[in-house]
Structures are given as C-alpha cells and as structure tokens.
Amino acid sequence: MEADRHLTNNVDRFSGFQDTYNRYRPKAPQLVVDILAGYLGQRPKRVVDVGCGTGLSSFIWATHTDEVVGFEPSDDMRGVAEAARSAHPKAHHISFLKAYSYQLQMEDESADIVTCSQSFHWMEPESTLREVARVLRPGGVFAAYDCDWPPTVDWRVEAAYEKLMDKVEALVAARQPKEQQVTKWPKHEHLQNIAASGHFCFAKEIVFHNTEPCDAERYVGLAVSQGGLQTVIKSGWTDLDTDIASFRAIVDQAFAGRTRDILFSYRMRVGIR
C-alpha cells in the first residue's frame, strides 16, 4: 500500500545514526511530566510513549508512574533504548516494543497518558489519533510535543543553521528518488487535527522552554542528528561539504571553547480523552 511505503520511508530515514541521535538530541524536560500529570489529576499508572526513538522521552517517567511502554518501529533506535534500559537503575517497569502508531499492542482504555515526542509529524494523524483514543482511558491525556529548531543561542549561529538546512532539504528533494522520500505532516496542524478528530473533549497548545548546557561540538551534533542531513551523509553526496564546514566554523567562533546554555522552545499539543 502507498501509505505503508511512506511510513516505511519515514522509519528508514532514522536508520544508522541512532548513537548520534541519542548523544546530541535533548532529553524531554521534567516540565512534560509536571504538565501532563497535572492534567491527569493523579499519578499515572501507565504511560505510553509512541515513536519513542532512543528513549529520551521515555526515561523521564521512570519515577513518576508504575509502567512505561515505549513503541518504536526503528530497530536501530529501539536497540539504543533497550540498552539504556538495561543500564538504568530504575527501569524495571519500562519496556520497548516494535509497532507503528496506528497498531499499538495494547488493550482498550489501558493507558493514562500517551505521548509523542518529536515524532507525531512522522505519523498519519487520523489513524494514529484513533488508536491513541482507543488505548487511553476516559479522562486520559494525549500530548504531542516538539522543540523548535534551531535552539536559541546566537543569531548568527541560528541563521547559519537555517541556511544549511534549507540547502539540505533542497538537495534531498532533488537527488533522492521519489519512491524513497519521506512524508511529514505539518506540526502547525497538530492541534487542529487533535481537536477535529472527535476523540477528545478538550484540546490546547502549551508553549514552554527548557535550557541545556551545550558546547560547539554538541550544537554541530544537533544539526548532524537531523534526518535530512543524515540522508545527505549516508548517500555519500559531497555537495554540501563546504556549507557544513562553514557552519561548523561559525559555531566554533560563537562558542569560543565555552559551554553555554541554549534554549529549547517547546510546543505541546494536548488532548483530553
């Protein structure tokens, strides 16, 4: 089926750079737990993290719920999550399973909270929201949240990041065969899709920020961890080598060997079942 091919391409986009992703991407902030548990009105018994990747958005729940289930279709990403689980001192109640967002291996009304961190735009929204509503108990909370790119630190660095990513997307669109290209659903439509689905009695967008320490290596790593740039690297295309080197030089100059706080701005779209 055409839809299945698109979803397979979306998963394949994140193959082969799981360690880079896990090393440089931001962990989900504690405020996610505070907001969603607050909306639930009690300590959740089961939290489901759909499109959990390497578990950066799953482990934040380790001491805040009785059970965490992370669903991730990418074997590479899920393998990192499972390895981290084995090394985590408080992860006996966390599990990671392979599944697409529209086919979760869970019984009806069995989850208190369902999250999609940096992932909902890779999922077909209608079938995903239908499945989320199926597994959420009445009064349960769904949240799709993402950070804006690039993180805030220096306007010159951010302008260079955006310029590089524009070139990346143009190159991928021109070079990658159409049948291998990914499908993304616009993030600015998440709230509308949640509200219009008919599965939720309340929907809202919440905006918040979180700071993390960062040096030049990490900021460059954040760019390298993006799927589009990884496609360029994995394909062996050298067209942007000069642009990548220029971006790295601008980042090095701005950080000047220092560690700085960078600001991740988050947009969380919430639906109450």
C-alpha positions in Angstrom: 0.0 0.0 0.0 1.1 3.6 -0.7 0.6 4.7 2.9 2.7 1.8 4.2 5.5 2.7 1.9 5.5 6.3 3.1 5.7 5.1 6.7 8.5 2.7 5.9 10.5 5.5 4.3 9.9 7.6 7.5 11.3 4.8 9.6 14.2 4.2 7.3 15.2 7.9 7.5 16.3 7.3 11.1 18.3 4.2 10.5 22.0 4.0 11.0 22.6 7.1 13.2 20.9 6.1 16.4 24.1 6.8 18.5 24.5 10.3 17.1 20.8 11.0 17.7 20.9 9.8 21.3 24.1 11.7 22.0 23.1 15.1 20.8 19.3 15.4 21.0 17.7 17.0 24.0 16.1 14.8 26.7 12.4 15.5 27.4 12.2 18.1 30.1 10.7 17.5 33.6 8.1 20.0 32.8 6.4 17.5 30.5 5.8 15.2 33.5 4.5 18.1 35.6 2.1 19.4 33.0 0.6 16.0 31.9 0.3 14.6 35.4 -1.3 17.8 36.5 -3.9 17.5 33.7 -4.5 13.9 34.7 -5.0 14.9 38.3 -3.2 12.0 39.8 -0.1 9.8 39.5 -0.4 7.9 36.2 -0.3 4.1 36.4 0.7 3.6 32.8 2.4 6.0 30.4 2.8 5.1 26.7 5.4 6.8 24.6 4.7 6.4 20.9 7.6 6.9 18.5 9.9 6.9 21.5 13.2 6.7 19.5 16.1 6.0 21.7 14.1 6.5 24.9 15.0 10.2 25.6 11.3 10.9 26.2 10.6 7.6 28.0 13.0 7.6 30.8 11.8 10.9 32.3 8.8 8.9 33.6 10.9 6.3 35.4 10.0 7.5 38.9 6.6 9.0 38.1 4.5 6.0 37.0 4.0 2.3 37.6 4.7 1.3 34.0 6.2 2.9 30.9 5.7 1.3 27.4 7.7 2.8 24.5 6.7 2.0 21.0 9.3 2.5 18.2 9.3 0.9 14.7 13.0 1.5 14.1 15.1 -1.4 15.2 18.2 0.8 15.4 16.6 3.4 17.6 14.8 0.9 19.8 18.1 -1.0 20.3 19.6 2.0 22.0 16.6 2.4 24.2 16.8 -1.2 25.2 20.5 -1.0 26.0 19.9 2.1 28.1 17.1 0.3 29.9 19.5 -2.5 30.9 21.9 0.0 32.4 19.2 2.2 34.1 18.9 1.6 37.9 15.2 2.3 38.0 13.9 0.9 34.7 12.5 -2.5 35.6 9.0 -1.2 34.7 10.0 0.2 31.4 9.6 -1.8 28.2 10.2 -1.0 24.5 8.2 -2.7 21.7 8.2 -2.5 17.9 5.0 -1.0 16.5 3.6 1.6 14.2 1.4 4.3 15.8 -1.8 3.0 14.3 -1.3 -0.6 15.6 -0.3 -0.4 19.3 -0.2 -3.7 21.1 -2.4 -2.7 24.0 -5.8 -3.3 25.3 -8.6 -0.8 25.2 -8.6 2.1 27.8 -5.4 0.8 29.4 -3.2 3.9 29.4 -3.4 7.1 31.5 -1.1 9.2 29.3 0.1 8.8 25.7 2.9 11.0 24.4 4.6 11.6 21.0 7.8 13.4 21.5 9.4 14.9 18.3 7.5 12.2 16.4 3.8 13.0 15.7 4.7 14.7 12.4 6.0 11.3 11.1 2.7 9.6 11.8 -0.5 9.6 9.7 -2.7 11.7 12.1 -6.2 10.2 11.6 -5.3 6.6 12.2 -2.8 7.5 15.0 -5.4 9.6 16.9 -8.0 6.9 16.5 -5.6 4.4 18.1 -4.5 6.7 20.8 -8.1 7.3 21.8 -8.7 3.5 21.8 -5.9 2.9 24.3 -6.5 5.9 26.5 -8.9 5.6 29.4 -11.6 8.2 29.8 -10.0 11.3 31.2 -6.6 10.2 29.9 -4.2 12.7 28.4 -2.6 12.7 24.9 0.3 15.0 24.2 2.3 15.6 21.0 5.3 17.9 21.8 8.2 19.2 19.8 11.0 21.7 20.2 11.6 24.4 17.6 14.8 24.2 15.5 17.3 25.5 15.9 17.7 26.1 19.6 18.3 29.7 20.7 21.9 30.7 21.4 23.3 33.3 18.9 21.5 34.8 15.9 24.5 34.2 13.6 24.6 30.5 14.5 20.9 30.1 14.1 20.9 31.9 10.7 23.7 29.6 9.5 21.8 26.5 10.8 18.7 27.5 8.9 20.6 28.3 5.7 22.3 24.9 5.9 19.0 23.0 6.5 17.4 24.8 3.5 20.2 23.5 1.3 19.9 20.1 2.8 16.2 19.8 2.1 16.6 21.2 -1.5 19.4 18.6 -2.2 17.4 15.7 -0.8 14.3 16.7 -2.8 16.4 16.9 -6.0 18.5 13.9 -5.6 16.6 11.3 -3.7 14.2 9.1 -5.7 10.6 10.0 -5.2 9.7 6.5 -4.0 12.3 6.8 -1.2 11.2 10.2 0.1 9.6 10.7 3.4 6.2 12.1 4.3 5.8 14.7 7.0 2.6 16.1 8.4 2.8 19.8 9.3 3.4 20.4 13.0 1.3 23.6 12.9 -1.7 21.4 12.1 -1.3 19.1 15.1 -3.7 21.0 17.4 -6.3 21.2 14.7 -6.1 17.5 13.9 -6.5 16.6 17.6 -9.5 18.9 18.1 -11.1 17.9 14.8 -10.7 14.1 15.4 -13.7 13.9 17.6 -11.9 11.8 20.1 -11.1 14.4 22.7 -13.2 16.7 24.9 -10.6 19.4 25.2 -7.5 20.4 23.2 -4.9 23.1 23.8 -1.4 24.2 22.8 1.0 24.8 25.6 4.3 26.7 25.0 7.3 26.4 27.3 11.1 26.5 27.4 14.0 24.4 28.7 17.7 25.2 28.9 20.5 22.7 28.5 24.3 23.1 28.5 25.9 23.0 25.1 29.3 23.3 23.6 30.2 23.8 19.9 30.5 20.1 19.3 27.0 19.4 20.6 25.5 22.3 18.6 27.0 20.9 15.4 25.9 17.5 16.5 22.3 18.7 16.8 22.5 19.6 13.1 24.1 16.4 12.2 21.4 14.5 14.1 18.7 15.8 11.7 17.3 13.2 9.3 17.8 15.3 6.2 21.5 15.9 6.8 21.9 12.2 7.7 20.4 11.3 4.3 23.0 13.5 2.6 25.8 11.9 4.6 24.6 8.3 4.2 24.1 8.9 0.5 27.7 10.0 0.1 26.7 13.3 -1.5 29.6 15.8 -1.1 27.7 18.9 -2.5 27.4 20.5 0.9 30.8 19.7 2.4 31.8 23.4 2.2 28.5 24.5 3.7 28.9 22.1 6.6 32.4 23.3 7.2 31.3 26.9 7.1 28.5 26.2 9.6 31.0 24.4 11.9 33.3 27.4 11.8 30.5 29.9 12.7 29.5 27.7 15.6 33.1 27.4 16.8 33.5 31.1 16.7 30.3 31.8 18.7 31.1 29.3 21.4 34.8 30.1 21.5 35.6 27.0 23.5 32.9 27.7 26.1 29.9 25.7 27.3 26.8 27.9 27.0 23.2 27.4 28.0 21.0 27.0 24.9 17.2 27.5 24.9 14.9 24.8 23.6 11.4 26.2 22.9 8.7 23.5 23.1 5.1 23.4 21.7 2.9 20.8 23.3 -0.5 19.9 21.8 -2.7 18.3 24.4 -5.9 16.4 24.0 -8.1 15.1 26.9 -9.9 11.9 26.2 
